[in-house]
Amino acid sequence: MIDQKLIKLRDLVSYWEWKSTSCHKFWVKETYQELKKARQNLKEYKSKHYPATPLLTQPKPFSRMNDWTEQYENYE
């Protein structure tokens, strides 16, 4: 299911990012304030409707390549 409100909020953030980078320096402060509002609205919506879920599987610990290739060398 496509969440139209989420897409609309993302588009609004993209619009204000574009507007703040391309506007005249006289209007930068106002457009940046609108960008902050749009980001805050998106953040609130995502935290309410899409809560963070924990990882289902824990990541494997990192092992250097020479550690596991050494096993192949010793196999012979």
C-alpha positions in Angstrom: 0.0 0.0 0.0 1.3 3.4 -1.0 1.2 6.0 1.7 0.2 9.2 -0.2 0.7 11.5 2.8 4.3 10.2 3.3 5.1 10.8 -0.4 3.5 14.3 -0.2 5.6 15.2 2.9 8.8 13.9 1.2 8.0 15.9 -1.9 7.5 19.0 0.2 10.9 18.6 1.9 12.5 18.1 -1.5 10.7 21.3 -2.8 11.9 23.4 0.1 15.5 22.0 -0.2 15.5 23.0 -3.8 13.9 26.4 -3.0 16.4 27.2 -0.3 19.4 26.4 -2.5 18.1 28.2 -5.6 16.6 31.4 -4.0 18.1 34.8 -3.7 20.2 35.3 -0.6 17.6 37.8 0.7 15.0 35.0 1.0 17.3 32.2 2.4 16.3 32.6 6.0 12.6 32.3 5.3 12.9 29.3 3.0 15.2 27.6 5.5 12.6 28.1 8.2 10.0 26.4 5.9 12.4 23.6 5.2 12.9 23.0 8.9 9.1 22.9 9.4 8.7 20.4 6.5 11.4 18.2 7.9 9.8 18.3 11.4 6.4 17.4 10.0 8.0 14.5 8.1 9.8 13.3 11.1 6.7 13.4 13.3 4.7 11.5 10.7 7.3 8.8 10.3 7.7 8.4 14.0 4.0 8.1 14.5 3.1 5.8 11.6 6.4 4.0 11.0 8.1 3.2 14.3 11.6 1.9 14.2 11.8 -1.8 14.3 14.8 -3.7 15.8 16.9 -5.9 13.6 15.6 -9.4 13.2 19.0 -10.9 13.0 22.1 -9.5 14.6 25.0 -8.7 12.3 27.9 -11.1 12.1 31.1 -9.9 13.7 33.7 -8.6 11.2 36.5 -10.9 10.3 39.5 -9.8 8.2 39.9 -11.4 4.8 43.3 -12.8 5.6 41.9 -14.7 8.6 39.4 -16.7 6.6 41.7 -17.1 3.5 44.4 -18.5 5.8 42.1 -21.4 6.6 42.1 -22.4 2.9 45.8 -22.2 2.7 46.2 -24.5 5.7 43.6 -26.9 4.3 46.1 -28.2 1.8 
